[in-house]
Amino acid sequence: MTVTFLGTGTSHGVPCIDCMVNNYERCPKDICRKSITNPKHRRTRCSILVECGEKRILVDVSPDFREQVLRQRVLSIDAVLITHEHADHIGGIPDIRSYTKEPGPALPMYGSVDSMNGVRGSFGYIFDPDTVVGGGIPRIALNGIDGPFNLFGTLVTPIRVTHGGAQGCFGYRIGSIAYIPDMKTIAESEEAKLHGLDVLIVNCLRIEREHSTHLLLSQSMALARRVAPKKCVFVHMCHDIDYEADSSLLDAWMMFGFDGLQVSI
């Protein structure tokens, strides 16, 4: 199993437009300016691709989806998991049409009932039988889930988390890998599903200043220490985190993710 980190940034991405229009003078650690020349500081919106044998499972379809799959030369996608319906996690769905052309069945997409309703509401034209096809419409089959299911011979377990007002927000355990890009809290019963992992991938917004919907670095590290995976990779990072300098804060088995990173087990 191989995980490719398509995007590791927040909804703003790095560099941030806010910093650019202010000539980068307000960037807390000058990360946005650094990202112009150092690709490990450049963070597109969060998404991963999990390869299980010959099958490829995409988790979330970010607004940067087109850029991400071109960069990584992703030639096929066999299924999609959606964590929640926020725009930075589903905004690229129109571009997935290139992977759903006939012949063959529609691309299966899985998520909570709330998430699937959110996709349908945001992209109603895709599911309207009267829509004129024109340049192409994604052929997607929505599947609302509320518990573990088998996908290409691999057990996929939804991990319920809270994330602001997002309804039906999931992380996913896929075999011995878990991916939780957005969360603030997690119940003990859900956290128990994270034990025995090879790789935990979890959100880490910034180092300081409490946030209402995301974990800070200390909180993400505490979760990782409790569930004790073999490796932990932090994602969904804003421009407050310096990939190089701040790595000194981490345990030896932890790391900050970066766009294009690949981890195999």
Backbone hydrogen bonds in HBPLUS format (Angstrom, degrees):
<---DONOR---> <-ACCEPTOR-->    atom                        ^
c    i                          cat <-CA-CA->   ^        H-A-AA   ^      H-
h    n   atom  resd res      DA  || num        DHA   H-A  angle D-A-AA Bond
n    s   type  num  typ     dist DA aas  dist angle  dist       angle   num
A0265-ILE N   A0001-MET O   2.92 MM 264  5.55 158.8  1.97 162.0 168.6     1
A0002-THR N   A0051-GLU O   3.08 MM  49  5.11 153.3  2.15 136.0 144.3     2
A0051-GLU N   A0002-THR O   2.79 MM  49  5.11 169.8  1.80 157.3 160.8     3
A0003-VAL N   A0263-VAL O   2.78 MM 260  5.21 166.6  1.80 154.3 158.6     4
A0263-VAL N   A0003-VAL O   2.91 MM 260  5.21 156.2  1.97 146.9 154.7     5
A0004-THR N   A0049-LEU O   2.84 MM  45  5.11 164.3  1.87 150.5 155.9     6
A0049-LEU N   A0004-THR O   2.91 MM  45  5.11 151.4  1.99 144.9 153.8     7
A0005-PHE N   A0261-LEU O   2.84 MM 256  5.31 169.6  1.85 163.1 166.5     8
A0260-GLY N   A0005-PHE O   2.74 MM 255  5.32 174.3  1.74 165.2 164.0     9
A0006-LEU N   A0047-SER O   2.98 MM  41  5.29 125.1  2.29 129.5 142.5    10
A0007-GLY N   A0047-SER O   3.11 MM  40  5.03 157.1  2.17 143.0 138.7    11
A0047-SER N   A0007-GLY O   3.23 MM  40  5.03 152.4  2.31 123.6 117.8    12
A0236-HIS N   A0008-THR O   2.92 MM 228  5.02 114.8  2.35 102.3 118.8    13
A0237-MET N   A0008-THR O   3.01 MM 229  6.44 159.4  2.05 152.7 147.5    14
A0009-GLY N   A0044-THR O   2.72 MM  35  5.19 155.3  1.78 164.2 157.3    15
A0013-GLY N   A0010-THR O   3.07 MM   3  5.19 128.6  2.35  98.8 112.2    16
A0014-VAL N   A0043-ARG O   2.88 MM  29  4.79 156.4  1.93 137.7 142.4    17
A0043-ARG N   A0014-VAL O   2.85 MM  29  4.79 148.6  1.95 128.8 139.4    18
A0020-MET N   A0016-CYS O   3.11 MM   4  6.42 161.4  2.14 149.6 154.8    19
A0021-VAL N   A0017-ILE O   2.98 MM   4  6.21 167.4  2.00 165.9 165.6    20
A0022-ASN N   A0019-CYS O   3.13 MM   3  5.17 138.3  2.31  98.2 110.3    21
A0024-TYR N   A0019-CYS O   2.63 MM   5  4.52 159.1  1.67 153.7 147.1    22
A0023-ASN N   A0020-MET O   2.98 MM   3  5.06 147.2  2.09 116.4 114.6    23
A0025-GLU N   A0022-ASN O   3.10 MM   3  5.99 169.2  2.11 126.5 128.4    24
A0030-ASP N   A0027-CYS O   3.41 MM   3  5.01 158.2  2.46  96.1 102.4    25
A0034-LYS N   A0030-ASP O   3.10 MM   4  6.33 159.7  2.14 144.4 150.6    26
A0035-SER N   A0031-ILE O   2.82 MM   4  5.98 143.3  1.95 149.4 158.8    27
A0036-ILE N   A0033-ARG O   3.19 MM   3  5.70 156.5  2.25 111.0 117.7    28
A0037-THR N   A0034-LYS O   3.10 MM   3  5.82 142.8  2.25 117.1 124.7    29
A0038-ASN N   A0034-LYS O   2.88 MM   4  5.90 149.2  1.97 154.1 163.3    30
A0041-HIS N   A0038-ASN O   3.03 MM   3  5.81 164.9  2.05 125.8 130.6    31
A0042-ARG N   A0039-PRO O   3.12 MM   3  5.03 147.2  2.23  96.8 106.7    32
A0048-ILE N   A0059-VAL O   3.43 MM  11  5.42 154.6  2.50 136.3 143.2    33
A0059-VAL N   A0048-ILE O   2.93 MM  11  5.42 171.9  1.94 160.9 159.9    34
A0050-VAL N   A0057-ILE O   2.79 MM   7  5.03 174.2  1.79 151.9 152.3    35
A0057-ILE N   A0050-VAL O   2.76 MM   7  5.03 172.2  1.76 152.9 155.3    36
A0052-CYS N   A0055-LYS O   2.83 MM   3  5.21 150.6  1.91 150.0 158.3    37
A0055-LYS N   A0052-CYS O   3.06 MM   3  5.21 162.9  2.09 129.3 127.5    38
A0078-ASP N   A0056-ARG O   2.88 MM  22  5.35 160.8  1.91 146.8 153.0    39
A0058-LEU N   A0079-ALA O   2.94 MM  21  6.29 162.9  1.97 160.0 156.0    40
A0081-LEU N   A0058-LEU O   2.78 MM  23  6.24 156.3  1.84 158.1 166.2    41
A0060-ASP N   A0081-LEU O   2.73 MM  21  6.01 148.8  1.83 167.2 176.3    42
A0061-VAL N   A0089-HIS O   2.89 MM  28  5.48 153.1  1.97 145.3 139.8    43
A0092-GLY N   A0061-VAL O   2.89 MM  31  5.04 163.6  1.91 136.6 133.3    44
A0065-PHE N   A0062-SER O   2.98 MM   3  5.11 154.1  2.05 119.6 118.6    45
A0068-GLN N   A0064-ASP O   2.93 MM   4  6.13 160.3  1.97 158.7 165.2    46
A0069-VAL N   A0065-PHE O   2.95 MM   4  6.16 170.2  1.96 165.6 165.0    47
A0070-LEU N   A0066-ARG O   3.16 MM   4  6.22 154.4  2.23 147.1 154.2    48
A0071-ARG N   A0067-GLU O   3.00 MM   4  6.09 156.8  2.06 144.5 151.1    49
A0072-GLN N   A0068-GLN O   3.00 MM   4  6.24 156.5  2.06 149.7 155.6    50
A0073-ARG N   A0069-VAL O   2.86 MM   4  5.52 110.3  2.35 130.0 144.1    51
A0074-VAL N   A0069-VAL O   3.08 MM   5  5.07 157.4  2.13 137.0 144.2    52
A0073-ARG N   A0070-LEU O   3.40 MM   3  5.01 151.2  2.49  91.7  99.9    53
A0080-VAL N   A0108-PRO O   2.99 MM  28  6.37 149.4  2.08 153.4 161.6    54
A0110-TYR N   A0080-VAL O   2.80 MM  30  6.20 158.3  1.85 154.2 160.8    55
A0082-ILE N   A0110-TYR O   2.79 MM  28  6.11 154.4  1.85 164.2 173.0    56
A0170-PHE N   A0083-THR O   2.88 MM  87  4.77 170.1  1.88 141.9 145.1    57
A0089-HIS N   A0086-HIS O   2.87 MM   3  5.60 160.9  1.90 125.4 130.8    58
A0090-ILE N   A0087-ALA O   3.37 MM   3  5.29 147.5  2.48  97.4 106.0    59
A0091-GLY N   A0087-ALA O   2.83 MM   4  4.97 137.1  2.01 146.9 147.9    60
A0093-ILE N   A0090-ILE O   3.13 MM   3  5.76 167.5  2.15 128.8 129.2    61
A0095-ASP N   A0092-GLY O   2.95 MM   3  5.63 137.2  2.13 121.3 131.9    62
A0096-ILE N   A0093-ILE O   3.01 MM   3  5.32 159.0  2.06 113.8 120.6    63
A0099-TYR N   A0096-ILE O   2.96 MM   3  5.68 162.9  1.99 122.5 127.8    64
A0100-THR N   A0097-ARG O   3.06 MM   3  5.13 167.0  2.08 111.9 114.7    65
A0107-LEU N   A0139-ARG O   2.81 MM  32  6.17 153.5  1.88 158.7 149.8    66
A0141-ALA N   A0107-LEU O   2.90 MM  34  5.88 164.8  1.92 140.3 141.3    67
A0109-MET N   A0141-ALA O   2.88 MM  32  5.88 163.9  1.91 157.2 152.9    68
A0143-ASN N   A0109-MET O   2.77 MM  34  5.91 135.0  1.97 159.5 174.1    69
A0111-GLY N   A0143-ASN O   3.25 MM  32  6.62 144.8  2.38 161.3 160.5    70
A0145-ILE N   A0111-GLY O   2.88 MM  34  5.71 152.7  1.95 139.1 146.4    71
A0115-SER N   A0112-SER O   3.03 MM   3  5.07 112.7  2.50  95.6 111.5    72
A0116-MET N   A0112-SER O   2.92 MM   4  6.25 162.8  1.95 159.6 163.9    73
A0117-ASN N   A0113-VAL O   2.92 MM   4  6.10 156.5  1.97 148.2 154.9    74
A0118-GLY N   A0114-ASP O   2.88 MM   4  6.10 144.0  2.01 140.4 151.1    75
A0119-VAL N   A0115-SER O   2.91 MM   4  6.27 150.6  2.00 149.8 157.0    76
A0120-ARG N   A0116-MET O   3.01 MM   4  6.25 165.6  2.03 148.6 152.4    77
A0121-GLY N   A0117-ASN O   2.86 MM   4  6.02 152.4  1.93 143.5 151.6    78
A0122-SER N   A0118-GLY O   2.91 MM   4  6.02 151.4  1.99 144.5 151.8    79
A0123-PHE N   A0119-VAL O   2.98 MM   4  6.02 149.3  2.08 150.0 157.2    80
A0126-ILE N   A0123-PHE O   2.99 MM   3  5.76 147.3  2.10 121.6 129.5    81
A0127-PHE N   A0124-GLY O   3.06 MM   3  5.53 135.8  2.27 109.9 120.5    82
A0128-ASP N   A0125-TYR O   3.43 MM   3  5.05 160.8  2.47  94.3  99.7    83
A0131-THR N   A0128-ASP O   3.05 MM   3  5.54 171.0  2.06 122.0 124.2    84
A0136-GLY N   A0133-VAL O   3.04 MM   3  5.26 167.3  2.06 129.3 129.7    85
A0149-PHE N   A0156-VAL O   2.94 MM   7  5.44 153.0  2.02 148.5 157.0    86
A0156-VAL N   A0149-PHE O   2.83 MM   7  5.44 171.4  1.84 165.9 168.9    87
A0151-LEU N   A0154-THR O   2.85 MM   3  5.22 170.5  1.86 147.4 150.3    88
A0154-THR N   A0151-LEU O   3.05 MM   3  5.22 157.5  2.10 107.8 115.0    89
A0175-GLY N   A0155-LEU O   3.09 MM  20  5.63 163.3  2.12 167.8 164.8    90
A0157-THR N   A0173-ARG O   2.81 MM  16  4.98 164.3  1.83 148.1 153.5    91
A0173-ARG N   A0157-THR O   2.86 MM  16  4.98 160.3  1.89 143.1 149.9    92
A0159-ILE N   A0171-GLY O   2.78 MM  12  4.72 163.8  1.80 132.5 130.7    93
A0171-GLY N   A0159-ILE O   2.71 MM  12  4.72 145.9  1.82 134.5 146.4    94
A0161-VAL N   A0169-CYS O   3.20 MM   8  5.89 170.1  2.21 153.7 153.4    95
A0162-THR N   A0185-THR O   3.03 MM  23  5.32 170.6  2.04 149.6 151.1    96
A0184-LYS N   A0162-THR O   2.69 MM  22  5.67 146.9  1.80 164.4 162.8    97
A0166-ALA N   A0163-HIS O   3.07 MM   3  5.68 157.7  2.13 141.8 141.1    98
A0172-TYR N   A0179-TYR O   2.93 MM   7  5.35 156.0  1.98 142.9 149.3    99
A0179-TYR N   A0172-TYR O   2.77 MM   7  5.35 156.7  1.82 152.6 160.1   100
A0174-ILE N   A0177-ILE O   2.64 MM   3  5.23 156.6  1.69 164.6 171.1   101
A0177-ILE N   A0174-ILE O   3.10 MM   3  5.23 158.8  2.14 120.0 126.5   102
A0198-ASP N   A0176-SER O   2.85 MM  22  5.38 158.6  1.89 141.6 148.7   103
A0199-VAL N   A0176-SER O   3.29 MM  23  6.72 163.8  2.32 153.3 156.7   104
A0178-ALA N   A0199-VAL O   2.98 MM  21  6.45 155.5  2.04 157.1 165.1   105
A0201-ILE N   A0178-ALA O   2.78 MM  23  5.93 150.2  1.87 149.2 159.5   106
A0180-ILE N   A0201-ILE O   2.78 MM  21  6.13 158.5  1.83 154.3 161.7   107
A0203-ASN N   A0180-ILE O   2.96 MM  23  6.33 128.9  2.23 172.9 161.5   108
A0190-GLU N   A0187-ALA O   3.05 MM   3  5.28 127.8  2.33 102.6 115.9   109
A0191-GLU N   A0187-ALA O   2.87 MM   4  6.16 162.1  1.90 158.1 164.1   110
A0192-ALA N   A0188-GLU O   2.98 MM   4  6.10 144.2  2.11 144.4 152.7   111
A0193-LYS N   A0190-GLU O   3.01 MM   3  5.46 148.9  2.11 109.5 118.4   112
A0194-LEU N   A0191-GLU O   2.92 MM   3  5.44 163.6  1.95 119.1 123.6   113
A0230-LYS N   A0197-LEU O   3.22 MM  33  6.64 147.2  2.34 133.9 141.9   114
A0231-LYS N   A0198-ASP O   2.98 MM  33  6.17 129.9  2.23 137.2 152.1   115
A0200-LEU N   A0231-LYS O   2.94 MM  31  6.39 157.2  1.99 152.7 159.4   116
A0233-VAL N   A0200-LEU O   2.83 MM  33  6.30 158.2  1.88 158.7 166.1   117
A0202-VAL N   A0233-VAL O   3.09 MM  31  6.60 148.3  2.20 152.4 162.2   118
A0235-VAL N   A0202-VAL O   2.98 MM  33  5.95 157.8  2.03 138.3 142.9   119
A0204-CYS N   A0235-VAL O   2.82 MM  31  5.83 138.6  2.00 170.9 170.7   120
A0205-LEU N   A0215-LEU O   2.97 MM  10  6.08 148.0  2.07 169.6 168.3   121
A0238-CYS N   A0205-LEU O   3.04 MM  33  5.72 169.9  2.05 152.1 149.5   122
A0217-LEU N   A0206-ARG O   2.86 MM  11  5.97 144.4  1.99 152.5 160.7   123
A0220-SER N   A0216-LEU O   2.90 MM   4  6.16 156.8  1.96 158.3 165.8   124
A0221-MET N   A0217-LEU O   2.85 MM   4  6.05 161.6  1.89 158.4 163.3   125
A0222-ALA N   A0218-SER O   3.01 MM   4  6.14 147.9  2.12 136.5 145.2   126
A0223-LEU N   A0219-GLN O   3.08 MM   4  6.34 158.2  2.13 144.9 149.8   127
A0224-ALA N   A0220-SER O   3.00 MM   4  6.26 163.7  2.03 148.4 153.1   128
A0225-ARG N   A0221-MET O   2.90 MM   4  6.13 157.5  1.95 148.8 154.6   129
A0226-ARG N   A0222-ALA O   3.05 MM   4  6.28 148.1  2.15 144.1 152.5   130
A0226-ARG N   A0223-LEU O   3.11 MM   3  5.18 120.0  2.49  95.7 110.6   131
A0227-VAL N   A0223-LEU O   3.13 MM   4  6.45 159.2  2.17 157.2 161.4   132
A0228-ALA N   A0224-ALA O   2.79 MM   4  5.70 137.7  1.97 146.8 158.5   133
A0232-CYS N   A0253-TRP O   2.98 MM  21  6.39 153.5  2.06 156.0 159.4   134
A0255-MET N   A0232-CYS O   2.95 MM  23  6.40 133.5  2.17 149.3 163.5   135
A0234-PHE N   A0255-MET O   2.90 MM  21  6.32 159.8  1.95 155.5 162.3   136
A0257-GLY N   A0234-PHE O   2.84 MM  23  5.55 166.8  1.85 153.2 154.1   137
A0246-ASP N   A0242-ASP O   2.99 MM   4  5.34 150.9  2.07 140.2 149.5   138
A0247-SER N   A0244-GLU O   3.31 MM   3  5.57 153.9  2.38 106.1 113.7   139
A0249-LEU N   A0246-ASP O   3.04 MM   3  5.64 166.3  2.06 117.3 121.8   140
A0250-LEU N   A0247-SER O   3.15 MM   3  5.52 164.2  2.17 113.4 118.3   141
A0254-MET N   A0251-ASP O   3.04 MM   3  5.36 163.4  2.06 120.4 121.8   142
A0261-LEU N   A0258-PHE O   3.02 MM   3  5.63 164.6  2.04 141.9 143.1   143
